[in-house]
Amino acid sequence: MMALLSGLSEWWRGSTAAIVEPAAQRDAARLAQLHGASFHRGWGEGEFETMLTERNTLVHRLRLGRKVIGFAVSRMAADEAEILSIAIDAGQRGRGLSRNLLLTHLGHLAGRGVRSIFLEVEENNQPARRLYEWAGFAVIGRRERYYQQPGGEQLNALLMRRELS
């Protein structure tokens, strides 16, 4: 009986399973908030509104219950795509949620005919590098002093690629 009540309570509050789904215009403010909290130069709400209307841009949101806790954005050209950004709410990191988000996003890109995926990641961002390596991305290049930090420090970027089949 307790399990039934617990299940009903969970259903009433909203599922605790994280769901990856297409983002919508109404998500732009939340996506901008997540991006700004995750990166030194955050994208604004207007930038997300524009991306959400572009045919060559794919945006997924990661939702936990009613709350959007992450996103992935890619831009497509012919049979290639570049992952522009992936972010997870700081309070939700370290739980493996980004794996499902990334794999679902890659699956949708493959479904649109994308064969090669590229991305840039800050060289010292170990959590992101582990995620991308786990997902089959390999380092194919390096951009010296690519990321400008608020204090003036310049950090290197690694260029990574993964083939989809």
C-alpha positions as CSV (number, residue, x, y, z in Angstrom):
1,M,0.0,0.0,0.0
2,M,2.9,2.4,0.8
3,A,4.5,1.7,-2.6
4,L,1.2,2.6,-4.3
5,L,0.8,5.8,-2.3
6,S,4.4,6.7,-3.1
7,G,3.8,6.0,-6.8
8,L,0.7,8.1,-6.8
9,S,2.5,10.9,-5.0
10,E,5.3,10.8,-7.6
11,W,2.8,10.9,-10.4
12,W,1.0,13.9,-8.9
13,R,4.2,15.9,-8.5
14,G,5.4,15.0,-12.0
15,S,7.8,12.2,-13.0
16,T,11.2,12.1,-11.6
17,A,12.6,10.6,-14.8
18,A,14.6,13.0,-16.9
19,I,13.0,13.5,-20.4
20,V,14.8,14.7,-23.5
21,E,12.5,16.5,-25.9
22,P,12.6,19.3,-28.6
23,A,12.8,22.7,-27.0
24,A,10.2,25.4,-27.8
25,Q,10.2,29.2,-28.0
26,R,8.8,29.3,-24.5
27,D,12.0,27.7,-23.3
28,A,14.3,30.5,-24.5
29,A,14.5,32.4,-21.2
30,R,15.3,29.2,-19.2
31,L,17.9,28.0,-21.8
32,A,19.6,31.5,-21.6
33,Q,19.6,31.2,-17.8
34,L,21.2,27.8,-17.9
35,H,23.7,28.9,-20.5
36,G,24.7,32.0,-18.5
37,A,25.2,29.9,-15.3
38,S,27.3,27.4,-17.2
39,F,29.6,29.5,-19.4
40,H,31.6,32.8,-18.9
41,R,29.9,34.4,-21.9
42,G,26.3,33.3,-21.7
43,W,23.9,33.6,-24.7
44,G,20.9,35.8,-24.2
45,E,17.2,34.9,-24.6
46,G,17.1,36.6,-28.0
47,E,19.9,34.3,-29.3
48,F,18.0,31.3,-28.1
49,E,14.8,32.6,-29.7
50,T,16.6,32.9,-33.0
51,M,18.2,29.5,-32.8
52,L,14.8,27.9,-32.0
53,T,13.4,29.3,-35.3
54,E,16.3,28.3,-37.6
55,R,15.7,25.2,-39.7
56,N,19.3,24.2,-39.5
57,T,19.5,24.3,-35.7
58,L,18.4,21.5,-33.5
59,V,17.7,22.3,-29.8
60,H,16.7,19.7,-27.2
61,R,15.8,20.4,-23.6
62,L,16.3,18.1,-20.7
63,R,13.3,18.2,-18.3
64,L,12.9,16.7,-14.8
65,G,9.3,16.9,-13.9
66,R,8.1,20.4,-15.0
67,K,11.6,22.0,-14.7
68,V,14.0,22.3,-17.6
69,I,17.4,21.4,-16.2
70,G,19.5,21.2,-19.4
71,F,19.8,21.5,-23.1
72,A,21.8,20.6,-26.2
73,V,22.1,22.8,-29.3
74,S,23.6,21.8,-32.7
75,R,23.8,23.5,-36.1
76,M,23.6,21.4,-39.2
77,A,25.1,21.9,-42.7
78,A,24.7,19.2,-45.3
79,D,25.7,15.9,-43.7
80,E,27.7,17.6,-40.9
81,A,26.8,19.2,-37.6
82,E,28.5,21.1,-34.8
83,I,27.4,20.9,-31.2
84,L,27.3,24.5,-30.2
85,S,26.5,24.0,-26.5
86,I,25.4,21.5,-23.9
87,A,24.5,22.6,-20.4
88,I,23.1,21.0,-17.3
89,D,21.9,22.8,-14.2
90,A,24.7,22.9,-11.6
91,G,22.6,21.2,-9.0
92,Q,21.9,18.3,-11.3
93,R,25.5,17.6,-12.6
94,G,27.3,14.4,-11.8
95,R,24.2,12.2,-12.1
96,G,24.8,11.0,-15.7
97,L,21.9,13.0,-17.1
98,S,24.1,14.6,-19.8
99,R,24.8,11.1,-21.3
100,N,21.1,10.6,-22.1
101,L,20.8,14.1,-23.4
102,L,23.8,13.8,-25.7
103,L,22.9,10.3,-27.0
104,T,19.3,11.4,-27.7
105,H,20.5,14.5,-29.4
106,L,23.0,12.6,-31.6
107,G,20.3,10.1,-32.5
108,H,18.1,13.0,-33.8
109,L,21.0,14.4,-35.8
110,A,21.6,11.0,-37.4
111,G,17.9,10.8,-38.2
112,R,18.3,14.1,-40.1
113,G,21.1,12.6,-42.2
114,V,24.1,14.0,-40.3
115,R,27.1,11.7,-40.6
116,S,29.9,13.8,-38.9
117,I,29.6,15.7,-35.7
118,F,32.1,18.3,-34.5
119,L,32.5,20.3,-31.3
120,E,35.0,22.4,-29.4
121,V,35.6,21.9,-25.7
122,E,37.9,23.8,-23.3
123,E,41.0,21.7,-22.8
124,N,40.8,21.7,-19.0
125,N,37.0,20.9,-18.8
126,Q,37.5,17.3,-17.6
127,P,33.8,16.4,-17.0
128,A,32.9,17.5,-20.6
129,R,35.9,15.8,-22.1
130,R,35.0,12.5,-20.3
131,L,31.4,12.8,-21.6
132,Y,32.5,13.4,-25.2
133,E,35.1,10.6,-25.1
134,W,32.5,8.2,-23.6
135,A,30.2,9.1,-26.5
136,G,32.9,8.2,-29.0
137,F,34.3,11.6,-29.9
138,A,38.0,11.8,-30.6
139,V,40.4,14.8,-30.5
140,I,41.3,16.0,-34.1
141,G,42.9,19.3,-33.3
142,R,43.6,22.1,-30.9
143,R,43.0,25.8,-30.9
144,E,45.5,27.8,-28.8
145,R,44.1,30.5,-26.5
146,Y,40.6,30.1,-28.0
147,Y,38.5,30.8,-25.0
148,Q,38.9,34.3,-23.4
149,Q,38.2,34.3,-19.6
150,P,36.8,37.3,-17.7
151,G,40.2,37.9,-16.0
152,G,42.0,38.0,-19.4
153,E,43.3,34.4,-19.2
154,Q,43.1,32.6,-22.6
155,L,42.4,28.8,-22.6
156,N,42.9,26.2,-25.3
157,A,40.1,24.4,-27.0
158,L,40.2,20.9,-28.3
159,L,38.4,20.2,-31.6
160,M,36.6,16.8,-31.5
161,R,34.7,14.7,-34.0
162,R,32.5,11.7,-34.1
163,E,31.2,9.8,-37.1
164,L,27.6,8.6,-37.1
165,S,26.7,5.5,-39.0
